Amino acid sequence: MASERILIIDDNPAIHGDFRKVLAVEPTDDSALNEVAATLFGQSGRPSDARRHRFQVDSAYQGQEGLQMIRNAATEGRAYAMVFVDVRMPPGWDGVETTTRAWQEFPDLNVIICTAYSDYCWEAIVERLRRTDRLFILKKPFDPIEVRQLVEVLAERNRTEQEIRRHRLRLEELVEERTAELIAASKELRRSNARLQQEIAERRQAEETLRTTTREIIDTQDIAVLTLAKTAECRDEETGEHLLRIRNYSRILANQLRRQGPYREQIDETFLSDLYRSSLLHDIGKVGIPDAVLLKPGRLTPDEWEMMKQHAIIGGSILDEAVSRSGGGDFLSMAASIARHHHERFDGTGYPAGLAGTDIPLAARIVAVADVLDALTSVRPYKRAYSFSKAREIIEEGSGGHFDPAIVDALRQCWDELTAVRKQCRDSAACSVGTS
């Protein structure tokens, strides 16, 4: 597997060594990471031989040096996947100043600020920077396993974003190709129309029919061009908090199903991990929906609703492409399944495939409940937010129709956990923390 570059900016040389012990190798099992932890914390243990290089870890000892390395890496076409920055690095820039300057040039750079100082809490750092999903806080002393997990998640997110960008570029290329074809066809049609008008000048009774036909051709042509232009500009308008709530709701429901109900055998740690990561991509297909439909503040017309429903098929196709290009994996495979089927209904009246009962993938059934719970309790341009109790009542009424009864029962059992997630997200940035 190709290495991915990580930059450590810290004035303490020992910290660089610690990061390399955790990130410059990929243990084949948890015991190897535990041995790394033993080495770092002075516990008993011996180094493991079952390792292979995974991440390239580079070092800078001051913010100015680190920024120049970030520039050089970008120029070489081997940009850093993420940067760990110490909050205090006398006598030069501190971690916040270093991050501010880096983001001025590289706004999409993932930054993990490392701090052991209480006065540099989340609120203080965000006050100097901004709230963004590119910023993370890591408290010292580090837990090696948590550091490794954070890096793996961010690296996976980078890979997914790159796949989506590549797919988006390909869509834009197709739009340009089709637009050029339509323009050429348009010119030919106009030339043909001119000839036809000249030929039928002597046949006045056919003039109106030909004019109407010509107008229909031009109108169809204009609609096709407009649709393709909107495809090039489409984007997903869901908020970050919405996605984080869906992720946490889904994991809470899955954890409850693991404790009780008919699906305990299907839900293990791998399932929970894949669901937690893949549920974020449930509406990725909305990048293929025109802004005029996706962002419409009022009720959709029947034609617009049919267009909106296509996001399930588009999302599944995008992620299927990512699976095929990346060699496949449970995470992306589950994401494709969720994106395609989270609007199916338990009674078979959903879309796009009209699946029913347990023919609907379990992960999609779980995300369906989480998605509706958040949609009901959130303000939208076309509706007010329902109370949590009203949302629960609506979901319970949908048991056996819209939703899997076993998942609705799990929702009842873990209701306090679900409401706590909503309160955390309303009161603070705490919704970025996973809920077990």
Secondary structure, DSSP 8 states (H G I E B T S, - for coil): ---EEEEEE-S-HHHHHHHHHHHSSEESSHHHHHHHHHHHHT-S----S-EE--EEEEEESSHHHHHHHHHHHHHTT---SEEEEES--TTS--HHHHHHHHHHH-TT-EEEEEE--GGG-HHHHHHHS---TTEEEEESS--HHHHHHHHHHHHHHHHHHHHHHHHHHHHHHHHHHHHHHHHHHHHHHHHHHHHHHHHGGG-GGGHHHHHHHHHHHHHHHHHHHHHHHHHHH------HHHHHHHHHHHHHHHHHHHHSSTTGGG--HHHHHHHHHHGGGTTGGGGGS-HHHHT-SS---HHHHHHHHHHHHHHHHHHHHHHHHHT--HHHHHHHHHHHHTT--TTS--SSS---GGGS-HHHHHHHHHHHHHHHTS-BTTB----HHHHHHHHHHTBTTTB-HHHHHHHHHTHHHHHHHHHHHHHSGGGGS---
